[in-house]
Amino acid sequence: MRKIIHIDMDCYFAAVEMRDFPELAGKPIAVGGRSDRRGVISTCNYEAREYGVRSAMASAYALRLCPNLILVPGRMAVYKSVSQQIQQIFRRYTDLIEPLSLDEAYLDVTDSQYCQGSATLIAKAIRADIFAETGLTASAGIASVKFLAKIASDLNKPNGQYVILPEMVPEFVKSLSLNKIPGVGKVTAQKLADLGLHTCEDVQNFSPSLLMTQFGKFGALLIERSQGIDSRSISPHRIRKSVGVETTLAKDIFTFEQCQSVMGSLLPELIKRVKRSANNRQIHKQVVKLKFNDFKQTTIEHRSDEISLNLFYTLLKQALVRRNERGIRLVGISVGLAGSEPSSKTQIEQLNLDF
């Protein structure tokens, strides 16, 4: 039986700002772009959340919800530096660490001898160290599998922790809402609801073959998660699956030619990022993303083993069919990376820009 801890920093970017600028404490603040430049909220503190402000929300809309919201520009270099401090604290207790982002990570402490081998006490010690050395609070979830540890870390936020003991799992998952399971977004949740499936217990009592017919491989995963099963181990070296670049536009655009121009400006940065971070791995697909002025978005992808500007334009035309006269506020392009091993050719050799 494994002992997994999921550590999640509390409103991380905003917390760093309140730490460094104490005059912000107790006021609703959000880290994000300016409203007059169509910025988006990256993180907000709990005071702002009481007004309904959320991550990924347009800054202008957030200010309508909370007129006294203080918008703070992000300081990514600072956030990365503090994250490295936190990672060093993790390493005192285990080498099996899987970072998910700057502010959260999985830790496998199954064989850790610290705190008498108690995952609960290790989580408390880690949170105490983080607070003592960075002035920031963290929440933790402890369970025998990854997805339950992640769910548990959200149950006593902020600055708390929750333990799901192995013997608690069968009863815990019964009443667990399916939208808590990673991978179940709004669309999938609605499809499940249409079948009368709302909780893990509903899935347990549902026909496995019908679920597989409706959802394919994800149906099998859903069956496992609904029984509290998650065989994934901690992956200290996570493999990047994609590289992309996108931009939020100052004003809506509407035509193919306008989007084409934006894509042309994004392409050099995409190439630079692929060269820097793809680690010589083969490209296997290209993706175009558009976000419309109602904040709904669409993506179109196609298999490809090279970066082709012409293919991006073809995908763009397909995506624009879904526009329905809406303005476009964001354009993004990306590539998917195949496999875990570098290809025999360097990624640079595979770049064919098709100008």
PyMOL commands that set and color helices and strands:
alter all, ss='L'
color gray80, all
select helices_A, chain A and resi 12-20+22-24+35-37+46-49+59-65+76-91+114-117+119-134+146-152+166-174+178-180+186-194+200-204+208-215+217-225+256-277+309-320+347-350
alter helices_A, ss='H'
color red, helices_A
select strands_A, chain A and resi 4-9+29-32+41-44+70-72+97-101+104-108+138-143+161-163+242-253+283-292+297-303+328-337
alter strands_A, ss='S'
color yellow, strands_A
deselect
rebuild
show_as cartoon
